[in-house]
Amino acid sequence: RTVPADWSPNDAWPPDDALLAAGAAIVARARAAVRERLGFTCSAGIASNKLLAKLCGGLHKPNQQTVLPPDAVESLLDPLPVDRLRGFGGKLGELLKSGRPDLGLPGFDCAGALRRAGEASVSKILRGEWANPEAVAANACRMAAGLDDSPVEDRPLSKQVAASKNFGRSKTGSRGPLETYEAAERWLKEFAEDIAARLEHESELNERHATQLVVSARFEGAGAARSKRCKLRGGKEQLVADSMSLLRQLAADRASCSLGITLLCITAEGFVAGGSASEKDALQRFFKRSAAPTSEPGPPSKQARVPDAAVIVCDDSEDDDAPEASSEKSTPSKTRPTEPAPGRTKPDARWTCDVCTLVNQAFVRRCHACDTPRSGQLQVEGATKIDTFFRKKGGG
């Protein structure tokens, strides 16, 4: 707004203007700190509520801030299209703009027209077309008048991390549909690099990691996008390989030289707290080996009961859509015979490992799961962490 000619900074300020001025000074310092520490510029809006601050924050870009005093609210909102109001985009905004011509009810081309019409006129348009028309009409009129009571809250942690690109529907455009797997793989490599960096940031900053990989694609003439998922495995190369495998499943019914991909997206989701995914996978594989049945079960009456710690097994099953992973054939260790030596009598009694609680065959001298001697400490390389983990779990 225009500053009066006789105004002076020493004049008494209205309370609302004084608060906005203080907020503007704080925001200016914050923006300067962002630029100094991170090298980024940013814009901001300062107003009496979140609705108005977000609107005026986009008025002067880049690297500027806008203050909206109370007596300038109507001049900002009145010419604003109805669908620019928060929560009134999409079908609801279209309905308010177009009205109900079949009933002779005109729509509202701007927020000022909606505000002046009042709740009764707005609810008539919504009645029969929208749930709770009176409540929605009241909220729309409040928004058009610049009234918003929603609190300013910290943004919660995102549920997913995604990278995507829209390739349009015109083959003659500057960036037309992707027609080959080679073209798609080039974009997937870019997506994977971005996703991997953001997942590493999530792990370091918020101590959580994603567990699921989702690949979505939309094809020419196929309507809505389709998606498939699998277990998320670490590393950019593995991310690209799994994404390509899922994409081939999505495009199985299309010619490899004419895929017609108009949208491609990869998403990492299913965040869980804790260490990295690779560490979690290692523990899951350990539990699976511990829970595997032995080759020579003894008589039922002589079998020892397996403690609960060995019965509760992490589910390591992958999604049906997961790419097939290569498997290696395991060979029994020479230090852990699975059969008794010739001429020896196989006793019925079994023994329980002191570390991982697996019930082992009586003739086995070292634990099948963790290689612990029948009475002793772990000797295998890298076993100290696992030993400490299970002893803590057991309260030891």
Phi, psi and omega in degrees: 000166181277132178281130178303148184297328183265013183281146178223146177301340180276352178294157177291131181264141170299146183307317182295318180294324180295318178295319179294322179295319178296318177298322179295322179294320179295316181295322179298319178294320180297317180295322178294323179292322178298317181292321182291318186273324186249342180082011180255147171260155179209156177251165183206159175233138179237118182208185186280346177207175187293320180303310184288323180296320180292324180292310184284342177295337180263007185282321185234099179233156358267168170055046176219167175226151185235132176254131181246103177287159185302323184283001178251005184294313183297321181294335177278316188278324189305316179278000185286133176301146184301320185286001173274347178287141183298127179089000182239033172268189176063218185294323180296316177297319178297320179295317180291328180283320184274335182074201179234081182303329180296336178254004181073026181252110180287158178270190183238121183278345181208167182295327179297318179296321178294317181297318181290331180292324177091168186296322184298315181292321180293318181294330177297321179292323185278336186297127181088348180243341186218143179291146179049060186298323181294315180294319179294320179296318179296319179294321179296319180292324176295316179298319181294336177269000178083021180259125183210120182259002183294135183286155173271116186237156173297139180288127179291165178297139181294147180276346181206161174236124187225156172220131185211166177209135176263127184255014174069179183241004181250123180290341180269356181289172181294332177223085183279185181299152175279126187255341184232160177293329179296317178295319179295321181294325178299319178288323180296327177295320177295316179300316184296321179296319179293313181297316182298319180294320180288325176292323176296321177297317178298320181294318182284318187276316187248001177053053177212160180219152180276152182240347185233141174248129179237130175246126179241144179211144173241138184243153178301131177075008184251005178075232185289161178290152176242156183216155173220156183226163175204176177292137180278125178247148188289157176097140181294320181297318179292324178297317178293316182297314180292323178296318178296320179297317178293322179296321178296325176293319179293326183258023184298332183266010183241152180292138185294341180261359181214066183287320180066046181279118180258346176212133179225132184211138169238141185226136171253126183215189182070049183291139175228151180282154177125198183287192182288161180297325181294321178295320179295319179298321180297318178293321179298317179295323179297314179298321180297317178295323181294327183272353182293138180292148178283161186285335184235079180295137179281180177302141183305324184291339184258355184287136177278148179286130180283128180300158183301326182299334180266345182275325181283111187243133176295138179282114180254016182288142181263161177300151179299336183270004184292144175296146181290132179259146180288143180240145180252140178284130181269140178246137182296141179290145180291338181274356181231081181294141178265353178230148178292153179296151181303137177088349180272147178270130182274111179288160181278330185293148176241170179228148183259131180295136180289340186262303185257359176067015177289137176275119185253160174297150184296326184278355180274128183270340180230147183298135179297326187276309188244002175068022176284136174299159184304325174219096182170192182257164177297134181245349185283155182294135176077011184275351185298318181295319181293319179300312180298321180301310183288328178291323176294320179298325181274359179083007182272000000 
